[in-house]
Amino acid sequence: MQDAYIKIWTHAGRYQTTGHSPMTWLITIARNTAIDRLRKRKFASDVDDPALALASPDPGPEAQVVAASSARKLTGCMDELPPDRAAAVRGAYLDGRSYAELAEEFKQPLNTMRTWLRRGLIALRECMSDG
């Protein structure tokens, strides 16, 4: 409960009125925190072999190459978006800025900003899935 309370306290500014009650947001955070705690405990109990317990959680060389390749492709796909749309996508999904903040910055109505972001994500998904 304390972990959930701390998350709620530190991320209270991220709450957005979307038609759901604040209680739904609070319950979701508490539920996800509890699930994370259970998964962490299960993983710790699964590791009985001392050699596995010492294994690095960092990705191996192959995973690093795949991640680097995906990052290059994503950067290329972001470059295909109009500059203002790319900046909005970066602001929302990399910087954690709210739709309202972005709408104000780009001097666009809130629904227009939502459309920009939705279409931007669709374009990125299509670009990333192209061979």
N, C-alpha and C positions, 0 to 999 in steps of 0.2 A: 504494500500500500504506500509505503514511504517513497519508493521509486516512482510510482504513478503520480503521487502528489508533487514531487519535485519536477517531473516532466510537465505537468499541467501548469505549475507555477512559472517555470522558465519559458514555456511556449505559449503562454496566454495570449500574447500579441498575434499569434498566428491563427487564432480562432476567427472564422469567417461565417457571417450569417448567410446560410445557404438554404434556409427553409427547415433545417433540422434544429432540434432544441439543443441548448448548451449541454444538457444532461447526456444526450447521445454522444457528443464529442468527448465528454468526460469518461463515459463508460467505455468507449472505443479505446481511449488511451490506457485505461486501467486493464482492459482485456488484453490488449497487445503487449503491455508490460508483463502481465502474468504469463502469457504464452512464451515470450522471450526468456523469462526466468526459468520456465519448465524446460525449454529446449536447451538452455545452457547447462542446467543440472543433468539432463539426460546425456548430453555429450560428455560431460565430465565423468559420469559413471560408466560410460561405454569404453573409456580409455583405461584399460587395465594393464596394457603392455607399456612398461616404462619407456621403451624406444619410441612408441607412438606419442607418448606424453611429451617427449622432447622434440618431436618433429615441428618444424617451423610452420606456422599458419600462413606464411606468405606464399603467393602463387609461385609455381615453378617456372622454369625458363619457357616451356611451351605456352603456358597460360599468359606469360608476360608478352610473348610475341603476338599471340592472338589478340590480347587487349590493345596492344600498340597498333595493330592493323585496324581494329575496330575504331579506335580513336581517330586514326587518320581518315578513315572513311566518313566518320561522323563529322569531322571538321570540314571535309569536302562537301558533304551534304548541307551543312550549316551555311557554307559560302554560297550555295545555290539559292538560298532564301533571300528575299529582299532585305537590305541591311536593317531596316526598322523592325521587321518581323523576327530576324535572327537575334537582335538585341532584346526583344521582348521575350523570346523563348529562353535565352540565357538568363534574363532577370528572373523569370518565373521558376524555372526548373533547376538552375544551377545556383542562383543567389537566394532563392526562397522568398522573393518579393511577391506581394499580393497582387491580384488582378487590379484592384483599385489603385494601388501605387503606380503600377505600370500605365494604367489608363490616364492617370493624372500626368505622368511624365511625358507620355506620347500625345497628350491632348486629344484623346479619343474617348468616346462613350464606353462605359464598362462592357456592354454587350459586344461592341466592336472588338475590344481587347480580347474577350473570351473567344470570339471567332478567329482572330489572328492566331491565338495560341493553339486552338483546336486544329486549324488548317495547317499551321506550321508543323505540329506533331504528325499529322497525316502525311505531309510532304516528306518529313524526315523518315518516317516508317517506310514509305514507298522507295525512297532513295537508298535506304540501308538494305532493303530486301532485293534490290537490283544487283545482279551478279557482278 
